Amino acid sequence: MATTTRTDQPVLFAGLTAIDLTMLLVVVIWGANFSIVKSSLTEIPPLAFATLRFATASVILLVFMLWREGKRALPDRRTLWKLTWVGIIGNTIYQALFTYSLTLTTAANGSLIIATTPALVALAAALLRIERIRQVMAIGITLAIGGVALVVAERGLALGGRGLLGDLLMLGAAICWTIYTLGVRTLGQGLSPLAITTWTMITGVPGMVLVSLPDWSTVAWSEVSLQAWLGLAYATILALVLAYVLWNNSVRIAGSARTAIYGCAIPLVATMIAWPLIGEQPTWVQGIGGLLIISGVLLTRRP
């Protein structure tokens, strides 16, 4: 007989629920995304890259959403306004900052800075009284953030010139993702995770088109390699469409703080993937940091 967690999710494998397994998949997808996007950005300008991702993903999601949900997916005017500001912050601004920062900083630095999001989400949720942070979750967050800090101390952040600017832009992206995560939670139960993902993406596209206009004329599109196009496809279909749907579904079911803590594991995946792709070899200190991160994630699952 299947057991359940506090969120009434059945345990499927090794004590993990469906939400746990899907969020681990998101961690792998987003961990690989740093190196894959960084590689593609050597041929496609960052804002044009982000706009292509969003335009393509919006079409895919809109068609799928209308096919699956029909009129149930159409928001009322008040909800559409909320979807618009959430989409602008969590998609237009976040993606512009995220993509452009990867042209200035390293994949490892980017993943580590984004990993501060769980602490920002937990703090904001507590201050706004959206969620109550239990003691065991606080311990888990502390361990996870401690692991991130250890990895950062070992690898070191770029502290000057373009590297510093890239790090600051990625920090801004982390703040935007925090607002997005909490904003999704305020949308209530009227729309499905698929509809929320689709509409926030659609509302984010116009802003991306406007800010990317200067990039389009700088690219010889016929000379862009197949590898760069495949990177764009990965970043669109997996890292944007699939991962966003799974993320929003977890926020609605498990809560924003518990969902966000999985972000702490992304630097571990990103570092291991960046090793063969861009030659950043991990160290034993980073290994210890990774263990702390995973321990923190597991602690947040305890009742």
Protein Blocks (a to p, Z undefined) as FASTA:
>chain_A
ZZddfkopacfbghiafklmmmmmmmmmmmmmmmmmmmmmmmmcfklmmmmmmmmmmmmm
mmmmmmmnmmmlpccfklmmmmmmmmmmmmmmmmmmmmmmmmmmcfklmmmmmmmmmmmm
mmmmmmnomaccdfklmmmmmmmmmmmmmmmmmnopafehjllmmmmmmmmmmmmmmmmm
mmmmmnojmbcfklmmmmmmmmmmmmmmmmmmmmmmmpcfklpcfklmmmmmmmmmmmmm
mmmmmmmmmmmmnopklmmmmmmmmmmmmmmmmmmmnopacdfklmmmmmmmmmmmmmmm
pZZ
